[in-house]
Amino acid sequence: MTHAELKPRPTLLERLALHRPELMAWAMYDWANSAFMVVIITAVFPIYFSSVAAAGLTPSQATLRFTIATTVGLAIIAILSPLLGAIADYAAAKKKLLGLFLLLGAGSTGMMFFIERGDWLLAAILFILANIGANGSFVFYDALLPHVARPEEIDRVSTSGYAMGYLGSGMLLALNLAWIQKPQWFGFPTGPGISPSQATLPVRLAFVSVAVWWVLFSIPLFRRVAEPGRMLIPGEIRGANPLLAAWRRMIVTFRELRGFRNAFLMLIAFLIYNDGIGTIIRMATIYGTEVGIGQGALIASILLVQFVGVPFAFLFGHLAGRIGVKQAIFLGLVVYAGISVLGYFMTNATHFLILALLVGMVQGGTQALSRSLFASMIPKHQSGEFFGFFAVFEKFAGVFGPAIVAAVISVTGSTRISILSVIVFFVAGAWLLLKVDVTEGQREARAAEIMVLSGRSIGN
């Protein structure tokens, strides 16, 4: 009997890279926060904003205000992210800062319960704060990835996190959809004589459920994932002002980032193609509302995305191991380009359902592999700072896309034309990604880690 035959076959959790407590706990934060990304960003809140909070405005005016709120929230966190990442690395405070932004995001989401008919300004303010909280927490969550995952499992850990997110958010969205569509099943007021506040109660309770879900399922991360130790860079001393030290680190990291040519090129490519992905995610339901697709069909389609996304996110993790991470991302971008074209011609619920199916097939895998590819090409001891800059590029992608959509709507009066223009982001991003040398980028990162371990001070 050979050694290979004696070696036990890996368990399902080992194949999914969820077999250690810290890996499962890390992935559970995707389960927790994806409820916000789906219910608030994609499915329920955009429709509620357009039909209730912005009641009295035209559909185009509602879309424009929603887009502006999106842009403001993402711009603020994009500006703050590099400094926050540097603070997290210097002070060894990734988990503390993650918790702080989690509470801001979940608290603002829970306050959405008080948004009534015509309260578009309150809705916009809470949406901005919730976006800052959610996207701020992602900086520190992503920065923990290279610390919890080994190099050979980092792609599978990242895609498994996205798959967990799809599953968790799909379950909550299904429950929300049930009580929104069938409020009588849950004892909520129904019938022609109810007040406007009673009529919107199921949707507003959905917002509260997201806040509770987010906090509850974040607990494993804080219990099981260890805070990475602090590593001082030349010239730093323990006990310095964290803000000043972080500012110096941010400047150093920006200079070093440009020295990691392949990681930096990956960021540029990611900025461009993720702009297209983010625009489709954030504008899908409000665009569907504008062209006349019913609320039930819109939310059901988004629900389909969540459950289709589970197996396909896992599949992309294994596909990356077979054909390479870059090639797997390319495949996702090709599908997204087709989605842009099909979106231009969308006119009914069946079309929207087909587009949702295609998005579910590629969304999680493309974004998860982008995260793990970048993580593999950066030094671990600066993960917070590098992911701070990653967040800048990710969030400004979220700024540019909706801003362009808003500009096209203002000029042409049509959202349909702006959806077609998104294809440019996928083509340009794929072209830049083609130039990234992954092997060389990973070699540069490991060399930097060895240099630090041999010559820099390490503290806890």
Salt bridges, closest charged atoms under 4 A:
GLU22 OE2 - ARG20 NE 2.80
ASP30 OD2 - ARG371 NH2 3.43
ASP89 OD1 - LYS94 NZ 2.68
GLU116 OE2 - ARG204 NH1 3.89
ASP142 OD1 - ARG371 NH1 3.07
GLU153 OE2 - ARG20 NH2 2.69
GLU236 OE2 - ARG249 NE 2.68
GLU385 OE2 - ARG249 NH1 2.80
GLU394 OE1 - LYS395 NZ 2.91
GLU440 OE2 - ARG443 NH2 2.71
GLU449 OE2 - ARG446 NH2 2.98
